[in-house]
Amino acid sequence: MTNYMPAARFISERMQINILRWKGEELIPVQMVSGGAFLPEGDFLREIVSAARKDTPVFMMIGENVCVICFDSPDGVFLMGPAGLMFTEGVNGALHFYKMEGPGIVPDRMVLPPEVVRCALLLFNTVNGTDVSETECLRKNFRVDEVEENIMRKATDEQYLNRENQRKHTPYDQEMRIRQAIAEGDAEALPEIWREPVSGELGMTAKDPVRNGKNLAVVNVAIMSRAAIRGGVPAEDAMTIADSYIRQIEELKNMMILEPMIQDMQIRFANMVAEGKSAARSKGQENRTVSACKVYISHHLHEKMTVREIARAVGVHPNYLSSMFLKTEGVSMYQYILDQKLRLTKNLLRYTRQPCSEIASTLGFSSQSHLGQFFKKKTGMTMMEYRNYS
């Protein structure tokens, strides 16, 4: 059998959970967290052991907010836990539930941290020499087939009612025109598309109209951010902005501003595409290596970077990369990195209350004073002046 101890040690330390093995009517500690006291016994132990399977780890919900993981193997039944749930709401969604004494609920809508699933699979696959996937594991633990059947039943019913009542969704071709305008960076075309007469009705994704409006807005943000990426906006930039819009939608109290907010979002993405296309035209076709270099810089702005590190990451010689970058961008790589850090500093000052000292530390400056001198030289303002007046 494969030596599973390194994996068990890694999982126990990372997740702060205990790992035990039941074999021959004996519960054997495999890897215990310091001070850990997960030693099931009696009916509780029998319930866990009887739930163990050989084809997948089993996630057994315990009471309201924790679970234990178990699986069978040639070396006995392995038990891992307790692992915390991120939240639960009551009714019935887990296949395995052990109700503790006293009042309790059966979890339905729960968030089991993905790392718990991955660590359970790591130990299961190591012990058994298998390659069970996350999807397969979750499908066997939770009622996915029932959910899928329920979705299709409701969709069939709704299609029938829509045909009977001659109801249709809003036209798909209008959405396509908006996506095309964003991908082409044509912000001026958007107001004309919005003014088009629209037949049909918005989809119903929730019974509550506020929740329904927010759901549709979130979908719109996701779709339009992908249109911007197709138009050349760096994926990380587009997705980060999309995440910010979605969080704002979730926090929205005044639903009257939802539609203008979505329109502003579409214009913002279109303008980002236009700016990128304009920059590309002024510099000529950008070299793929330089593009990879800029992506690396974008992902590591919170670190101190050297040309040698960047060159190693994109697979070229440092001198070659420096020369190519200067020729393509018109500035040295060092200056480009400083410009990107300046842009990020402005955003942090404008949109967050993060202390200047923390911004300096986050962006790899030796001190707040160092960042302050650089910022004033570039903008003519101190960081606090920029924060107060921007």
N, C-alpha and C positions, 0 to 999 in steps of 0.2 A: 504494500500500500504506500502511496505517496506520503512523504513527510509533510504533514499539515501544520506542524508546530510554528514555523515562521509566520505563516498566514494567520494562525490563531493569535499569536502574540501581537502582530500588527493590528488586527481587527480589535482586539480587546483594548489595546492602548489608545487607538484612534477613536473608538466609539465609547470608551469607558463602560464596557459591558463585560459580564462574566460569560465564560464558555465552559460547559460541563459535558460529560458523556455518561450515558446510562447503558451499562452492559452487565449482564449476569446478575440482575437485581441489585446492582451497586451504582451509586452516583459518584462519578470520579471527576474532580476538578481538572480541567485542561489548562485554562488560563483565567486567573481571577484578578479583578481590579483590586488594588489596595483598599482594604476596608469594605470590599463588596460583600453583600449578604444575600445573594440570589441563590438560595438553596431550597428549591421546591420540594414538598413532601406530601404524603397522603394522597387524597383525592386529586389535589392540584397536580401533583407529579404524574399520577396515572393518566389524567386528562391530557397532559402535554405529550407524554410518551405515546399514547394511543392515537394522537392526531398526526404523528410524524409519518412522512411518506418518503419513498425512495426516488421519486421522479422530480421532486422540487422541494425547496425549503417551504415550510408552512409558517405563516405569520398568525399567531394566535393572540387575539385582542384580550387584554386583561382589564376588566373594569372599564373605566372611562378614558384613560389617557396613556396607557403603556401597552406594549406587546412583548411576547417572547417568540423566538424563532426556533423551530426544531426540524430535524430531518433524520431519516433513517440511513444507515450505511452498513457495510460489512463489519465495521468496527464498533457498532452500537448506535444508539440514538444520541445525536448531538443537540444540546440545548444552549441557546444564546439569549442573553437579556439581563435586566429588562431594558427595552429601547422605548424612548418617548415618542408619542404622536405629537404632531404640531397642533392639531385641534381635532375635535370630534363633534358631530351633531347626531342626535339620536335617530334611529329606527333600525335598519337592518341591512348592512351591505357586506359585511365580512363573512366568509364561509366558516370561520372558526372563532368562537367567542366563549370565554370563560367568565361567568358572572361571579364576582366576589360576594361575600356576605354583605347584607345591607343593601340600600338603594343603589341602583346603577342603571346605565343605559347601554343599549347595544349600538356600537358605532355604525354610522352610515356614511356620512361624508367626512372622511378623515384624510389627513395629509401625513403619510408615512414618509419621513425624510428619505430622498433617493439614496443617500449614502448607506442607510440601513439595509436597503434591498441589495445594493451592490456588494456590501461587505458579507451579507448572508450568502450571496451567490458565489463570492470568492471562496469562502470556506467550503460550501457545498461542492463546487466543481473541483476544488483541490482534493478533498477527501475522496470523492467518488470518481475522479478522472473523467468528468463529463464537461459539457459546454452548454448548459442551460442558459438561455437568454433572459434578460429582464422582462421582456414582453411575455414570454412563455410563463415565467414565474408568476407575474401579476395576473395573467389570465386564469391560472389555476387556483389562485388564492381569493380572487374577488369576482363578483358576478358579472363579468364582462359580456358573456353570451346573452344573459337576461337583458342587459342594458341595450345591446345591439338589437335584439328582437323587439324591445319596447320602442326604440327609435323608429324602426321600419313600420311597426304597427301604426304609430302616430302619424308618420309621414304619409302612409297610404290613406288613412282616414282624412287627413287634411287635403290631400290631392283630390279626393272624391268631393269633399265639400266645396273646394275652390272651383271645380268644374261645374258643380250644381249651381253655385251662386255667381259664376262668371267673374271670379276674383283672380287677379294676376299680380305678380310682383312687379315692382318698378323695372323699367327696361334695362337689360344688361348692356345694350349698346351705349347708353349714356355713361355708365361706369367705365366702359372701355375707352370712351373719348376723354374722360378725365384722366385715366391712367396714361393714355397716350400723350396728352398735353404735359403731364408731369415728366414723363420719360424724355420728352423733347425739350423740356425747360421752357415751355410756352405758357407763362403765367397769365398773359393777356387773354388767352383763349378761355380760361376757366370761367370768368363771369358770364360769358356768352353761353357756355354749356349749362351753367346753373340756371339761367333764365329760360331754358327750353321748357315748353309745357311737358309735364310728365304724367303719363297714365299709369295705372296700377297702384299698388299699396306696398308700403315698407313691410319687410318680413316681421313675423312675430316670434321672437326668440325667448320671450318671458311673458308671463301673465301681467306682471306689474309694468305699467307704461314707462316708469322712470328707469327700471332695470332694462327694459327692452331698448329704450333710447340709448342707454350707455353701452349695451352690448353691440348695437349696430355701429355706434361711433368707434368703438374699439376695433371692430372688424375693418372699418374704413381706414383707420390709421395704419393698421397692419398692411392692408393692400396697397395703399399709396406710398408707404415707405419702401415697399418692394419695387414699385414703379420708379421711385427715385434711384434706387440701387441699379436698376436696369439702365437708367439714364447716366450712370457714371458716378453717383455719389458713393463714397466709401461706405461699405456695409456697416461698419462699426458706428460711423457718424449717424447714418440714417436710423439704425436700430436704437441707438441711445436716445435720439430725439423722439422716436416713436414711443419708447418706454416712458419718457417724461410726459408726453401727451396722454398716454393711457392712465398713468397715475393721476393726472389732473382730472381726467374724465371721472375716475372712480371717486374722487373727493368732491366733485361738483355738487353744489347745493342748488344753484340757480340754473335750471334746465333751459331757460330762455337764451342763454349764451352758448348752448351746445352747438347749434348749427353754424353761427359765425365762427366759433372756435375751429370747427372742422374745415371750414372754408379757408381760414387763416393757415391752417396746417397744410392744406393742399398747395396754397400759394408759396408757403415757405419751402416745401420740397421742390416745387417747380423752379424757384429762384436758386436753390442750391445746385440743381442740375445745370441751370443756365450759367451760373458762376463757374462751375467746373468746366463746362464746354468752352467758355470764353478763355479761361486760363490755359486750357489745352491747345486752343488755336493759336494763342499768342506765343506759345513755347514750341509749337510743332508737336508731332506725335511723340508721346512720352515713352521712353525706353522701359521695357518690362522690369528690368533689374531696378531701375530708379523707382518704379511703382512699388515693387516689393520692399524696397528700402523705406519708402514713406509709410507704408503700412506698418512695418516694424517700429519705426519711430513713433507713430500714433499709439501703438500698443504699449510703449515703454516710456511714455513721457514722465512717469512718476519715478524714473530711475536716472542715474548718471549713465550716459552712453558714450562709447568711444567708436571711432570709425572702424577700428579693428573688430569690435564686437558685432557691429552692424554688417560689415563685409562678410564675416564668418556666417552670420545668419542667412544672408542671401547668396552665399556661395561664390564670391569673387574676391580678388585681391584688393586690399584697402586702397592702394594708390590708384588702381583702375576705377574703383567705385567713386573716389573723391573727384577724379577728373571727369568721369561721366556725369556725376551729379551736378557739378558746377556748369558743365556745358549745357545740360538739359534745363536746369532750374534757374541759372543765372546768379545763384548765390552758393556759397560753400555749404556743405552739409552742417557744419557747426552753426552757421548763421541760421539755416533753416530750422534746426532744432530749437534755437533760442526764440525764433519767431513763433513757432508752434507753442512753446511754453508761455510766451507772452500772450498769445490768443487764449490759452486755457486760463491763465491768471486773470485776464479781464472777465472771462465768463464766471470764474469762481467769485471774484469780487462783486460782480453785478447780480448774480443769481443766488448766492449763498451768503451765510453769515460766518463762514469759516474764518478763523483768525489769520491775520497776515503771516504770523510766525508758522502756523500749521501749513499754509499754502507753500511757503518757502521750503519747508521740510519735505512736503509731499512731492514737490517738483525737483528735488535734488539740488537746491541751492545751499551753499554752505551756511547761510544765515539769513534772517529777515532783512538785515541791512544790505546784504549782497543783492537780493532780489529787488529791494527798494531802490537801490542806485540804478540797477539795470532798467527797472520799470520807468523811473522818472526820465532817464536818458532817452527812452524810446517814445514816451507819451507826453513828456513835459508836465506830468502830474505825479503827486505821490499816490500810493495805493489807496490811502484813506480818502483823498480828494476824489479819486476816480470812483470809489464805492459810494460816496455821498452824492455825487452829481451825475452819475451815469443813469 
